[in-house]
Amino acid sequence: MNKQCDVLIVGTGVSALYSCLNLSENTKIIIVSKGTVKDCNSYLAQGGISTALNAMDIASFIEDTLIAGQRVNDINSVTVLAEESKDNILNLDSLGVPFDKTSDNTFEYTREGAHSVNRIVHCKDKTGEIVSTHLFNLVKAKPNVEILENCTLCDLIVENRTAIGGYFNYNDTPLTINSKFTVLAMGGIGGLFKSSTNNPLLTADYISIALKHDIEFKNLDYIQIHPTSLYEEGVGKKVLISESLRGEGAKLYNIRGESFIDELLPRDVVAKAIFKEMKKTNSPYVYLDIHFLQEDYLKKRFPLVYSSCLEKGYDITKEPIPVTPCHHYFMGGITVDLDSRTSLKNLYAVGECSCTGVHGKNRLASNSLLEALVFSRREALDINEKLNTAKLIPHYKELDLYTLNAIMKENKEISLEEFKKRSSDLDVEFISD
Ligand SMILES: Cc1cc2nc3c(=O)[nH]c(=O)nc-3n(C[C@H](O)[C@H](O)[C@H](O)COP(=O)(O)OP(=O)(O)OC[C@H]3O[C@@H](n4cnc5c(N)ncnc54)[C@H](O)[C@@H]3O)c2cc1C
């Protein structure tokens, strides 16, 4: 099967959907997901999206982001992130995203670790699901967009250092998509770890593809461990206990009931302190306690955490819960400039699979969805400018299913090896270790 379009977007998370909504109305777009549309990290995000509150807050937001990132962040990207944050939040608001608001109709800003003020907008503790569903419904209504589920990118098509589309396994049928521009919005790397908060389908296929085509990427060792996932024995996807619980006063204790850390320090610091305490007390977890807040308030403010914990036998309104750090986020990725352009002509990368450098070595809470919004909009505006003069370079070759499946398997294996090689001193384990 062969298809052609102006813009091919690989991914259906927030970065992909927002990119789609910012491309000009007359652009023919194909957007694909590896599983169903919902099989991505965007639908899992809980805490919210950070934003500078106003022009006065920009410097402080930049400083908080740099402190969390250990000052190896790209300062130009961080400045763009902070300066364009509020405009993008207001844009989502005008698109009808139902953010939690106060009685006078202003955003109900909450706080998370290492932010010096309350500056996170949210939709209860289901921000990702609510924002993604809303954006997806807007994308679905567009006549110029075709959405393909269970459509895995196996390889890019590259001619003369220019991306001209991709080879896909689409529901076990070979598919070649030929495009003027290609946008990688392929998310994180959680599927490569024994325990992760991520959707396990996300196996960083883009690293293997980038290696093959000599596309620049960087910082494979910048991997974020989230301090608090619900402790469960065994391998697989873990329930995230959002940082916003600590933002709203939740306390950490070791199994002896001793407090050991300021809960609002950056994620890497808190995660390290928890690992140390677990070792000291010979326990696979520590406790997180928020049951002292009003039961009604907790159920209303944290419905997702409340119900997910209850399902596993813990009631956050009545008792402390066991938590442990696990893999959460990837700060490295495909190297991009301020308009999300990669080192290959007509290829862009946005969201978690890209490396804009905004997060440095450690992402500040709720800066990921913001990065996805700010830089996918910049990518779309850059493509809009070029679209009228861009020409499709026709390509009709197809790969057979056997070859596509072999490449898919190889992509996961090569990416895994590459991460293992460059991140040998992590406190968490890769699959098959
Ligand atoms: C539990 C959890 C809670 C979080 N909470 C927050 C929060 O409160 N605030 C915040 O800012 N961030 C949060 N994050 C991080 C944030 O959700 C993600 O970084 C962000 O959603 C990434 O968006 P994305 O569009 O880059 O990728 P994703 O939403 O992960 O989408 C990736 C897409 O790529 C597709 N894909 C991958 N490989 C292929 C392939 N080979 N072929 C075809 N398609 C492919 C997938 O199908 C998917 O559609 C959280 C993450 C998790 C896991």
Ligand as a Chemical Component Dictionary entry (heavy atoms), coordinates in Angstrom:
data_LIG
# 
_chem_comp.id                   LIG 
_chem_comp.type                 NON-POLYMER 
_chem_comp.pdbx_formal_charge   0 
_chem_comp.three_letter_code    LIG 
# 
loop_
_chem_comp_atom.comp_id 
_chem_comp_atom.atom_id 
_chem_comp_atom.alt_atom_id 
_chem_comp_atom.type_symbol 
_chem_comp_atom.charge 
_chem_comp_atom.model_Cartn_x 
_chem_comp_atom.model_Cartn_y 
_chem_comp_atom.model_Cartn_z 
_chem_comp_atom.pdbx_ordinal 
LIG C1  C1  C 0 2.669 8.544  34.448 1  
LIG C2  C2  C 0 3.211 9.803  33.841 2  
LIG C3  C3  C 0 2.850 11.038 34.356 3  
LIG C4  C4  C 0 3.348 12.218 33.797 4  
LIG N1  N1  N 0 2.935 13.432 34.292 5  
LIG C5  C5  C 0 3.361 14.566 33.676 6  
LIG C6  C6  C 0 2.863 15.836 34.090 7  
LIG O1  O1  O 0 2.042 15.940 34.988 8  
LIG N2  N2  N 0 3.327 16.937 33.440 9  
LIG C7  C7  C 0 4.247 16.872 32.418 10 
LIG O2  O2  O 0 4.628 17.913 31.883 11 
LIG N3  N3  N 0 4.696 15.678 31.994 12 
LIG C8  C8  C 0 4.274 14.528 32.588 13 
LIG N4  N4  N 0 4.732 13.333 32.145 14 
LIG C9  C9  C 0 5.591 13.293 30.941 15 
LIG C10 C10 C 0 4.735 13.548 29.717 16 
LIG O3  O3  O 0 3.501 12.905 29.850 17 
LIG C11 C11 C 0 5.407 13.039 28.445 18 
LIG O4  O4  O 0 6.742 13.409 28.404 19 
LIG C12 C12 C 0 4.699 13.653 27.235 20 
LIG O5  O5  O 0 3.335 13.334 27.284 21 
LIG C13 C13 C 0 5.328 13.131 25.962 22 
LIG O6  O6  O 0 4.505 13.496 24.894 23 
LIG P1  P1  P 0 4.940 13.089 23.439 24 
LIG O7  O7  O 0 3.921 13.644 22.522 25 
LIG O8  O8  O 0 6.352 13.451 23.224 26 
LIG O9  O9  O 0 4.932 11.481 23.464 27 
LIG P2  P2  P 0 3.807 10.414 23.851 28 
LIG O10 O10 O 0 2.586 11.055 24.387 29 
LIG O11 O11 O 0 4.440 9.386  24.703 30 
LIG O12 O12 O 0 3.457 9.774  22.428 31 
LIG C14 C14 C 0 4.396 8.996  21.741 32 
LIG C15 C15 C 0 3.738 8.509  20.474 33 
LIG O13 O13 O 0 4.722 7.921  19.622 34 
LIG C16 C16 C 0 4.171 6.778  19.011 35 
LIG N5  N5  N 0 5.259 5.894  18.580 36 
LIG C17 C17 C 0 6.362 5.500  19.244 37 
LIG N6  N6  N 0 7.118 4.696  18.485 38 
LIG C18 C18 C 0 6.477 4.570  17.294 39 
LIG C19 C19 C 0 6.741 3.874  16.089 40 
LIG N7  N7  N 0 7.837 3.133  15.923 41 
LIG N8  N8  N 0 5.841 3.981  15.083 42 
LIG C20 C20 C 0 4.713 4.714  15.197 43 
LIG N9  N9  N 0 4.418 5.418  16.324 44 
LIG C21 C21 C 0 5.291 5.348  17.344 45 
LIG C22 C22 C 0 3.297 6.169  20.098 46 
LIG O14 O14 O 0 2.348 5.289  19.532 47 
LIG C23 C23 C 0 2.676 7.431  20.692 48 
LIG O15 O15 O 0 1.522 7.767  19.969 49 
LIG C24 C24 C 0 4.239 12.140 32.702 50 
LIG C25 C25 C 0 4.609 10.895 32.178 51 
LIG C26 C26 C 0 4.102 9.737  32.731 52 
LIG C27 C27 C 0 4.510 8.425  32.147 53 
# 
loop_
_chem_comp_bond.comp_id 
_chem_comp_bond.atom_id_1 
_chem_comp_bond.atom_id_2 
_chem_comp_bond.value_order 
_chem_comp_bond.pdbx_ordinal 
LIG C1  C2  SING 1  
LIG C2  C3  SING 2  
LIG C2  C26 DOUB 3  
LIG C3  C4  DOUB 4  
LIG C4  N1  SING 5  
LIG C4  C24 SING 6  
LIG N1  C5  DOUB 7  
LIG C5  C6  SING 8  
LIG C5  C8  SING 9  
LIG C6  O1  DOUB 10 
LIG C6  N2  SING 11 
LIG N2  C7  SING 12 
LIG C7  O2  DOUB 13 
LIG C7  N3  SING 14 
LIG N3  C8  DOUB 15 
LIG C8  N4  SING 16 
LIG N4  C9  SING 17 
LIG N4  C24 SING 18 
LIG C9  C10 SING 19 
LIG C10 O3  SING 20 
LIG C10 C11 SING 21 
LIG C11 O4  SING 22 
LIG C11 C12 SING 23 
LIG C12 O5  SING 24 
LIG C12 C13 SING 25 
LIG C13 O6  SING 26 
LIG O6  P1  SING 27 
LIG P1  O7  DOUB 28 
LIG P1  O8  SING 29 
LIG P1  O9  SING 30 
LIG O9  P2  SING 31 
LIG P2  O10 DOUB 32 
LIG P2  O11 SING 33 
LIG P2  O12 SING 34 
LIG O12 C14 SING 35 
LIG C14 C15 SING 36 
LIG C15 O13 SING 37 
LIG C15 C23 SING 38 
LIG O13 C16 SING 39 
LIG C16 N5  SING 40 
LIG C16 C22 SING 41 
LIG N5  C17 SING 42 
LIG N5  C21 SING 43 
LIG C17 N6  DOUB 44 
LIG N6  C18 SING 45 
LIG C18 C19 SING 46 
LIG C18 C21 DOUB 47 
LIG C19 N7  SING 48 
LIG C19 N8  DOUB 49 
LIG N8  C20 SING 50 
LIG C20 N9  DOUB 51 
LIG N9  C21 SING 52 
LIG C22 O14 SING 53 
LIG C22 C23 SING 54 
LIG C23 O15 SING 55 
LIG C24 C25 DOUB 56 
LIG C25 C26 SING 57 
LIG C26 C27 SING 58 
# 
